[in-house]
């Protein structure tokens, strides 16, 4: 069989979560991009980006981890595609800080014993889908429109902020998630908490904070009439999905809102089998909702 020619090609940094607790994000990303004929070439020997803890403990360590990943990615053709919002934030922050500070760059290059290439664009999947691939072409790839599905697009803290770093969209009034999912036929809801923090990795150290913040997010989406969430961050997904039952028991309010990764919803719309999207890994079962909308 002749291999299908790709339309676009990227180097790919999955990050730790996508090889562990968020495997369904990695699986659905690869499945969606294969369906869209977008090539992903995983960066060999990549290492942890440091995520949230490293830069709070040791800035040089944090910058060096990402600097090394940028050096490894430079050996693979194509702009660097990143799925996880935290990884995206750390890699973009490193590029920003090393571009604006020669002294920091020298320190990092000494730490990793080599140069840090800073010219390769680091792109979140949303940017690739909305801008490189294009919304019109994405809409044309849809085989099963998500008609009738009311989606709460949840950005969280890191995708668009601080404004000078990600440069993904307007930091206070982004629309890129909404534009991408409406191209697949879904309806988006207007709600108040799409940029609010879920508590992130306080989920273990201060679970009470997470229950309060995530509970407010769930309540806001429910009031707005959402059927589900669309997210782009494994930490946000974990708090909305894994903690949802606990929050329901604490508040006495029933939410029943599945939290999908953006690649899971788009994969469904583009005809990818649900088996290849990791839907069985979700704690809040999405199948009743999807069946009620004729999507499974």
TARA-V358350 format. One record per backbone hydrogen bond with DSSP energy under -0.5 kcal/mol. NH is the residue of the N-H (numbers start at 1). CO is the residue of the C=O. Records with the same first field share a line. If there is no record, write none. Layout:
BEGIN
NH->CO ; CO
END
This chain:
BEGIN
7->37
8->37
10->39
11->79
12->41
13->81
14->12
19->16
20->17
22->17
23->20
25->22
26->22
27->23
28->24
29->25
30->26
31->27
32->28
33->29
34->30
35->31
36->32
37->34
38->33
39->8 ; 37
41->10
42->40
43->12
46->43
54->50
55->51
56->52 ; 53
57->53 ; 54
58->54
62->58
63->59
64->60
65->61
66->62
67->63
68->64
69->65
70->66
71->67
72->68
73->69
74->70
75->72
76->73
80->121
81->11 ; 79
82->123
83->13
85->232
88->84
89->85
90->86
91->87
92->88
93->89
94->90
95->91
96->92
97->93
98->94
99->95
100->96
101->97
105->101
106->102
107->103
108->104
109->105
110->106
111->107
112->108
113->109
114->109
117->115
123->80 ; 121
125->82
127->124
128->124
129->125
130->126
131->127
132->127
133->128
134->129
135->130
138->134
139->135
140->136
141->137 ; 138
142->138 ; 139
143->269
144->269
146->184
147->145
149->146
150->148
151->149 ; 187
152->228
153->151
154->152 ; 230
155->153 ; 194
156->194
159->155
165->162
166->162
179->175
180->176
181->177
182->178
183->179
184->181
185->182
186->181
187->149
189->151
191->189
196->193
202->199
203->200
204->201
205->201
206->202
209->206
210->206
211->207
212->208
213->209
214->210
215->211
216->212
217->213
218->214
219->215
220->216
221->217
222->218
223->219
224->220
225->222
226->221
227->150
228->150
229->258
230->152
231->260
237->233
238->234
239->235
240->236
241->237
242->238
243->238
244->241
247->243
248->244
249->245
250->246
251->247
252->248
258->227 ; 256
260->229 ; 258
262->231
264->261
265->261
266->262
267->263
268->264
269->265
270->266
271->268
272->267
276->273
277->274
278->275
279->274
281->278
282->279
285->283
290->286
291->287
292->288
293->289
294->291
295->290
296->290
END
